[in-house]
């Protein structure tokens, strides 16, 4: 997932620290250069390791989920779980590559950062796919998928082609996509059951806790090995596991 690194002694980084984070763009060139230098010198040694493991686990989990969904014989189950599996594998894989590789080229790092941010939108839409197709009436499923895939397309376009947009432009898109499910909670409860809804809520809470820790950059107990960003990644891993379990229950 994305990162904002402190500790650089460059004028660009110092100036950037004086600008409220919510007003800054994600990809202005001076900050990319500062981040590249800082990443090489100061990033915790475990940066990206959690998502590397998650990518491997997601491959195995997807290899189990998709065939099971096909065998169940429910309409769209195989396709829905395949889309979900591709997006979760893609998100964790791109994040792992972005964070584990020491990018010497600012240009390469910039494009990987864009891909990292874009995959979050695709993963959110992919996560909705089995829930909508397998636990909602067709008309409701169509509405939900139209909302989330339109939002995901807008988010990807924003991150790829206007990466310097202020974060108050991009953050609402994440929130709209993530919280769309609230408006269909009753439908999910009827179609999937209480356990699924509880797992989805637990995952959402964990994602939000991780995002808050990332935003406030705390806790940061071992900056050289395991810092606040790693806590963020750990929370996303557990949250994804909750949602994976929920999707299994929906399929079965």
C-alpha positions, -999 to +999 in steps of 0.1 A: +000+000+000+011+036-004+037+053+018+048+088+029+083+087+043+098+112+068+134+118+078+147+133+046+171+162+049+164+175+014+147+210+010+119+193-010+110+170+018+113+198+044+089+220+024+066+191+019+064+185+056+051+221+061+021+214+038-009+197+053-008+161+041-045+161+030-038+190+006-007+175-010-007+155-042+005+120-041+030+122-069+047+156-073+082+151-087+103+168-059+086+145-033+092+115-055+129+123-056+130+129-019+111+097-012+134+076-034+165+087-015+148+083+019+134+049+009+169+037+001+184+050+033+158+047+060+129+024+051+124-004+077+140-037+065+107-055+067+089-029+045+066-049+022+073-083+037+038-087+051+022-080+018+047-104+001+035-132+023-001-121+018+004-123-020+016-159-017-012-168+007-037-151-016-026-173-045-031-205-025-064-192-011-077-183-046-066-217-059-089-232-032-118-208-035-124-206-072-126-244-079-149-248-049-171-220-062-173-237-096-182-270-080-209-256-059-227-249-092-243-215-082-247-191-111-217-167-114-200-182-083-169-192-102-166-160-122-172-138-091-146-156-070-121-155-099-125-117-102-121-114-064-090-136-063-073-118-092-078-084-075-066-095-041-035-113-055-029-082-077-031-057-048-008-076-025+016-084-053+019-049-065+023-036-030+050-061-022+070-053-053+066-015-048+077-017-012+103-045-013+123-032-043+148-004-038+138+017-068+169+035-082+149+052-109+125+079-096+104+073-128+100+036-121+091+043-084+066+069-095+048+045-118+048+017-092+033+041-067+006+049-091-001+012-097+000+005-059-027+031-053-048+020-083-049-016-072-066-006-040-096+006-061-096-026-081-094-047-050-124-029-034-145-035-065-133-071-067-143-077-031-178-065-038-182-088-068-190-122-051-210-104-023-232-087-049-236-116-073-241-143-047-259-126-018-281-099-034-311-099-058-300-093-094-313-057-096-295-048-064-264-066-075-264-047-107-267-013-089-240-021-064-215-033-091-223-003-112-215+020-083-183+003-072-168-004-107-176+032-118-159+044-087-129+021-092-125+032-128-126+068-117-100+061-090-077+043-113-079+071-139-072+096-111-042+078-097-027+070-132-033+102-150-037+129-123-015+115-095-007+150-082-044+156-073-049+167-037-057+139-014-091+154-007-100+144-042-089+108-040-097+100-003-135+105-008-134+080-036-119+053-013-145+061+013-174+061-011-164+027-024-156+012+010-188+024+026-212+016-002-220-017+016-235+002+046-265+012+024-271-024+015-265-039+049-300-051+052-299-069+019-266-085+028-280-096+061-310-113+044-289-129+016-257-138+034-266-140+071-253-125+103-219-142+104-210-128+070-221-093+080-201-095+112-170-106+094-174-078+069-178-053+096-148-067+115-127-064+083-139-028+077-130-018+113-095-033+109-089-015+076-099+017+092-077+012+123-048+005+100-055+036+080-056+057+111-023+043+123-008+050+089-022+086+090-009+094+125+024+074+119+020+055+152+031+032+167+066+033+153+086+012+178+114-002+156+119+023+127+147+004+112+129-029+111+091-026+118+075+008+119+040+023+116+037+014+080+042-023+089+014-020+115-008-006+087+000-036+064-006-060+093-041-046+098-048-049+061-037-085+061-060-095+090-089-074+075-085-092+041-086-125+060-119-116+076-134-107+042-120-139+026-137-159+053-170-140+046-168-147+009-162-185+016-194-185+037-213-167+009-201-192-017-210-223+004 
